[in-house]
Amino acid sequence: MNKQNILKDALDSRNQEIMEYQINIDNYVRAIKKITVEYADNTAMIKFQDHLTDMLAAHKTEQLKAIIIRDVILDQLTEMEES
C-alpha cells in the first residue's frame, strides 16, 4: 500500500468521524431543547441538560479537530495528484 492509498483511507475515516460527531451534536441540541421545553421543573433532567451542554461543546471541539486533520489530508492528496 502506498502513501496515496493510505491517505485516501485516512480521509474516509475522518469523514466518518466528522459525521459521527455531527450526529451526536444534533442529538445533544435536540435533547437540550426537549429538556428545556418538557422537563424544566425536573432537577435531575436539568443536571443532565448541563452535562449535555458540556458534551455538546466537547464534541464541537473534537469535530473541528477532525475537520482540520481531514483538510490536511485533502491538501496532501491534492498535492500528490498535481505532481
PyMOL commands that set and color helices and strands:
alter all, ss='L'
color gray80, all
select helices_A, chain A and resi 3-38+43-82
alter helices_A, ss='H'
color red, helices_A
deselect
rebuild
show_as cartoon
